[in-house]
Amino acid sequence: MDRDSAFEQYVEVRQAALLRLAYLLTGEQHAAEDLVQTALAKLYLAWNRLERAGSVDAYAKRIMINEHSSWWRRAWRRAETTTDNVPERPVAADFGHALAERDALWTVVQGLPPRQRAAVVLRFYEDMSEQDVAATLGCSVGTVKSQTSRALATLRKRLQERRGNDR
């Protein structure tokens, strides 16, 4: 199979999973799509080397995490403002309570610093081991543990605060 066909096949099979990871990292659909597009462009440039080494998924995830981190360092990102007015989404009546809890948790996860969010997303949404997360983030297992611990403590605190404010 030639290079382009192999890459197209990889994208066809893995695009949904990469988009899901990108959404979990960014918290925004359009930003997630941009992140995946950037990652795939960079992945294509290294395709021959990666395909032979068999580390395509790990490299793709690493690109996305690095790109996401660098986006937050850019000045133009700090110029953007957020809003409290979120468009309403239709919710099934049977799942209203569970969806509200999920949305509340996701709102709090989005407020984590990028490194902590990456650790939580990779550990719990992507179900990666601490060793795999450390390899993906390019840090030690201890750093993954400390970032995850801090993130979980922050999540617990903020969720308790939200519950207190809802009463």
C-alpha positions in Angstrom: 0.0 0.0 0.0 1.4 3.4 -0.9 1.9 6.2 1.6 -1.2 8.2 0.8 -3.5 5.2 0.9 -2.1 4.1 4.2 -2.5 7.5 5.7 -6.1 7.9 4.3 -6.9 4.5 5.8 -5.5 5.5 9.2 -7.5 8.8 9.2 -10.7 7.0 8.2 -10.3 4.5 11.1 -9.0 6.9 13.8 -10.5 10.2 13.0 -13.5 9.9 15.4 -11.2 8.9 18.3 -8.8 11.7 17.6 -11.7 14.2 17.4 -13.1 12.9 20.7 -9.7 13.4 22.4 -9.3 16.8 20.9 -12.8 17.8 22.1 -11.9 16.6 25.6 -8.7 18.7 25.5 -10.3 21.8 24.1 -13.9 21.7 25.2 -15.1 23.2 21.9 -16.1 21.4 18.8 -14.6 23.9 16.3 -11.3 24.1 18.3 -11.3 20.3 18.4 -11.7 20.1 14.6 -8.9 22.6 14.2 -6.6 20.7 16.5 -7.3 17.4 14.7 -6.6 19.0 11.4 -3.3 20.5 12.6 -2.3 17.1 14.1 -3.1 15.2 11.0 -1.1 17.6 8.9 1.9 17.2 11.1 1.4 13.4 11.3 1.4 13.2 7.5 4.8 14.8 7.4 6.2 12.1 9.6 4.1 9.3 8.3 6.8 7.0 6.7 8.9 7.0 9.8 6.0 6.5 12.2 4.3 3.8 10.2 7.5 1.7 10.2 8.0 2.3 14.0 4.4 1.4 14.7 3.8 4.4 17.0 1.3 6.4 15.0 -1.4 6.7 17.7 1.0 7.8 20.4 2.6 10.3 18.1 -0.8 11.7 17.0 -1.9 12.1 20.7 1.4 13.8 21.5 1.0 16.2 18.7 -2.5 17.1 19.8 -1.4 17.6 23.4 1.6 19.8 22.4 -0.5 21.9 20.0 -3.2 22.4 22.6 -0.7 23.5 25.1 0.9 25.9 22.7 -2.4 27.4 21.7 -2.9 28.5 25.3 0.4 30.3 25.3 -0.4 32.4 22.3 -1.5 36.0 23.0 -4.5 35.9 20.7 -6.1 33.2 22.9 -5.9 35.5 25.9 -7.8 38.2 23.9 -10.9 35.9 23.6 -13.7 36.2 26.1 -16.1 33.6 27.4 -19.8 34.0 28.0 -22.3 32.6 30.4 -24.9 32.4 27.7 -24.8 28.9 26.4 -27.2 27.8 23.6 -29.8 25.5 24.9 -29.5 21.8 23.9 -32.4 19.4 23.7 -32.2 16.9 26.6 -34.2 13.6 26.9 -36.5 13.8 30.0 -35.3 10.4 31.3 -31.6 11.5 31.4 -32.0 15.1 32.4 -30.4 14.7 35.9 -27.5 12.6 34.7 -26.8 14.9 31.8 -26.9 17.9 34.1 -24.3 16.3 36.4 -22.2 15.3 33.4 -22.4 18.9 32.1 -21.5 20.3 35.5 -18.5 18.0 35.7 -17.4 18.9 32.2 -17.6 22.6 32.9 -15.3 22.2 35.9 -12.9 20.0 33.9 -12.7 22.8 31.3 -11.5 25.2 34.0 -8.5 23.1 34.9 -5.0 24.2 33.8 -4.0 22.6 30.4 -1.5 20.2 32.0 -4.0 19.0 34.6 -6.8 18.7 32.1 -4.5 16.6 29.8 -3.6 14.3 32.7 -7.3 13.8 33.6 -8.5 13.4 30.1 -5.8 10.8 29.2 -6.2 8.9 32.5 -10.0 8.8 32.8 -11.5 9.6 29.4 -8.9 7.8 27.3 -8.4 5.1 30.0 -4.6 5.2 29.7 -2.3 4.0 32.5 -0.1 6.4 34.4 2.9 5.1 32.5 1.2 5.7 29.1 0.1 9.2 30.1 3.7 10.0 31.3 5.1 8.8 27.9 2.5 10.8 26.0 3.0 14.0 28.0 6.8 13.5 28.1 7.1 13.7 31.9 7.6 11.3 34.8 5.0 9.1 36.3 5.3 11.1 39.5 4.4 14.3 37.6 1.3 12.5 36.2 0.3 11.4 39.6 0.7 14.9 41.1 -1.1 16.6 38.2 -3.9 14.1 38.4 -4.1 14.4 42.2 -4.2 18.2 42.0 -6.8 18.1 39.3 -9.1 15.7 41.2 -8.8 17.8 44.4 -9.8 20.9 42.4 -12.7 19.0 40.7 -14.0 17.8 44.1 -13.8 21.3 45.6 -15.4 23.1 42.7 -18.2 20.5 42.4 -19.0 20.9 46.1 -19.0 24.6 45.7 -21.4 24.3 42.7 -23.7 22.0 44.7 -23.7 24.4 47.6 -24.6 27.3 45.2 -27.5 25.3 43.6 -29.3 25.0 46.9 
